[in-house]
Each structure stands twice: as C-alpha cells, then as structure tokens.
Amino acid sequence: MNNKLWSLFVLVLLFSLFFIPMRDSDFGWHYRCGEQFVKQGKLCSVNDFTALLPGYRWTSPSHLYQILLYFSYHFFGFPGVSFAYGLLSALVFWFFLKCLNGPSNLKLITFLLLIWFSWSGFNLGFRSQIVSAYFFAIFLGLFELSENNRKLLWLTPFLSLIWSNSHSGFFLSPALFILLLAQELFLIALKRGDPKRMAELLIIFALNLLATLINPFGYGIYLEVWQHLQTPLNQLVYEWVAPLPIYSNLVILLSLTFLLIIFVEKRKDIFRLLLLIFLTYLALNARRNLMLYALGLNYIVAEEQLTNFLSRCLKYLVQKELLMIVLIVITLFAISRNISKTLSFNEAEYCREAIVIMPCQAVEFLKDQKPGPVFNAYEWGGFLDWKLPEFKMFIDGRMPTWSTSKDTRLPERWRGKSPYTVYIETMYGVPEWRELMQNYDIDYLLIEAKYPLYELLEKDGSLSSFKRIYQDEIAVVYQRTEN
C-alpha cells in the first residue's frame, strides 16, 4: 500500500473511531455558554445559571471550545458535534502519527492499543478535555520534528495562545518546555549540550508562557488551575478519582517496562524519561489523565531505539498481511457500530445514552410550571441549565472547585466547603437540608429516588413543606407547599 492510500486508510479509521455520540453530562452548560457568547458577546465568567453562588466570578478558559460546540450543534445537531469530533480527532492524531518515528503499521497498532486502554477518556464524545489531548499530541509531534528542524518550535507560542483560550489543560504547554529545558541542562552538564539551543529554548518557553496570558482572564487562569489543585476533586468527582486497580497496575507495569528498556538501551533522552514519570504520576492520580498517558506513551515508544527494539520483538509475531486484515476489521467494525448510531442521535437518545440518564420527561413537566429555584441532582445540572434556562438550578458541573466561604446563606456546616459537598450531604438528608431550602427559597426539588432525602420527603412531606407533584422511573419532582 503506497503512502497516500495508507494515509487515507488511517484517516478513515480514526474518523470512524471518534465519530461517536455525545454522552458528556456537561454538554448543556458548555452549549449555553457558547450560545451566550455568540448571541450576547458575553463570556461565561459570571455565574448566571444557579441559585447557589449567584454572580460568582470564575475563570474558565473554554470559550473557543464552547463556541465551536454551539455552532456544531446549532446548525447540525448532535451528528454535527460528532462529525466535528471525528474530523478533528482524525486530523490531529494522523498528524501525530506522521511525526513519530518507526514503521507506519507499528505506530498505528501501538496507537490503537493505547487508545483502547484509555478509551474511558475518549468515549464520552467531544468534551472540552479532548481539546487538551489534541494540543498535547500536536506539541509532542512538533517536539519530534524539531529534532531535525528546530524552527518548528517557534510555532508553539501560537498554539499555546489558542490552547489557553480553549481548556484549562493549557498549563501542559509550559510544563512540557520545562521538561525539555531540564534535558538541555543535563546535556550541558555532560558537556554535550548546545548553549545556543538552550538560549533559544528559553526564549520559546518565555513566549509560550506569555502567550497563555493572552486571554480574557490574564494570569487568573493559573489561579483557577491552582484552585483545582487545592480542591480534593478525587473525593468529589468521578473522573478525578484514581483509575481502577487493573488500569493503575497496567500503568505501573508499562512505565517500569519502558524505564527498564531506556536503561538497558543506555539512552540519554532525559525528556522522554521525565515525561514518562510526569505522565505516570498524572495517570495514577486521576482516570481522566489516562488519555494523556496513552498519547505520551506513543511518543515515548516512537524513540528510535525503542522502536527498533519493539520491531525486533514483533517481527515474528505480527505478519504485515495479518496486521492489515486486523486493522481493516477494526475499521469496518467502527463504521458499523458508530456511524449508523451517531447519525440517528437526537435529544431523546442523548437523555438515554449520556453518562447518566437525563430527566427528559421531568423537564417537559416543569416547562408547564411557574419558574423558580430548583434543587437538582448534580449530574443533571448542565442539562437543566440548557433545557430550563428560565429556572435557576441549584448546582451544575462547573462548580466543584468554587469557594463557598463568602456565601452567608449557607448553613454554617457547609461554609467554605465544595458546592458538591453541600449537594451530596443534602441528598443524604443531614438536618441542615431544611434550612438550606428555606435560605435559597427553593421552589422545586428535581432529584433521583435513590437517596435518603427522597425517603425523608416521602415519610414526612407535610413537615418538610414539599409535596410530590411528579414521578417517573428516572426523576421525582417536589414542589414547596404554600405556608
């Protein structure tokens, strides 16, 4: 197969793999933020959506992603969002693979295996986190090409500018350059480095750092990253929890294996060594970082000596003809599984197929009710922001790291704690839940029936001042009774 046909084959395969339905429960608030900017020219930097922490100012650098998401859905619906995901993924990852060393078939099979390993980060559709995965892959690809053409690194400040206006993972840009600078220092210490290259890298690093500050929030986006680090998200949000033991053990095994290979091959590539340690740390701390680990491992494996080592190992295990058959089967499977399903995707299917089932029927019921503040299930917050903009939800997916220390309406129990803690303890029926509802003038509760709060409301509804007005297999709606 010639190079052009191979490239076309890879593009089709990648598009087919990533042309999948949107399942992210945060789609709704991202879409509404994009809509707000397009229609009003207003950034989603002041909280206008929720009853908790109204007017809260936050520095979310995701506006370019949100604008793209808005236009994709507004004009083409969910299939348009999936098409954008498939197309961008195909182009970015095709470029990434083209930049790496080694035989094309080996690079592709390694990429597919590692993407499968980290699929939990990719299978929810075109999320904002995917944007950082794209830029991370592009940076690594440029780093690989820069070994033969240093001028390509001068493109990175422009990429950092876009990255810092697309997702909070932008901090990986200066982090990568710090690792690259560490390698140059090491080489200079061994008297094998080039001081001119070191000076050039310092300038490019400074330009990247400055580029990340060209955004509507300035240095505030770094404060937001710091706020995330200070909040124990691994105790609050599912995707920030450490991977399951099987994945953690595999990460450790892979990392130790490649550290051993690097040692045996006596490589002096400190950048790849530090990158492996850095990504291993990230992956073991949060399952959402597995996709960064997978992309980074592709880059590390593509180092010339490691590629030769793997090629020798696989030479007698994988015949080229067999590999092609396997890849073609994967492509056909992806096309048959993803494309037909995605093209028929609509809002009703989103409600059923999202990471959590959304309360579509309850939303239609509430549209006929008088608007007011709603205490809602956290996982539904983004969807409800989007579908019920005339109501004020209590909480949504933007808020786990927001500070509640200045909100005097919160009962003392929760002052200074994460909004997610406020939500989950209320759902478990702590005594202060009645005070919370009263202080925020909550008119409705839209919750699931699986939490103790539901049992409390059913047991003593008259005492709680709320009565059930709607229930289906997904959601329950309570309304405050008149005193």
Buried (B, 14 or more C-beta within 10 A) or exposed (E): EEEEEBBEBBBBBBBBBBBBBBBBBBBBBBBBBBBBBBEEEEBBBEBBBBBBBBEBEBBBBBBBBBBBBBBBBEEEBBBBBBBBBBBBBBBBBBBBBBBBBBEBBBBBBBBBEBBEBBBBBBEBBBBBBBBBBBBBBBBBBBBBBBEEEBEBBBBBBEBBBEBBBBBBBBBBBBEBBEBBBBBBEBBBEEEEBEEEEBEBBEEBBEBBBEBBBEBEBEEBBBEBBEBBEEBEBBEBBEBBBBBEEEBBEBBEEBBEEBBEBBEEBEBEBBBBBBBBEBBBEBBBBBBBBBBBBBBBBBBBBBBEBBBEBBEEEBEEEBEEEEBBEEBEEBBEEBBEEBBEBBEEBEEEBBBEBBBBBBBBBBBEBBEEBEBBBBBBBBBBBBBBBBBBBEBBBBBBBBBBBBBBEEBEBBBEBBBEBBBBBBBBBBBEBBEBBBBBBEBBEBBBBBBBBEBEBBEBBEEEBEEBBBEBEBBEEBBBBBBBEEE
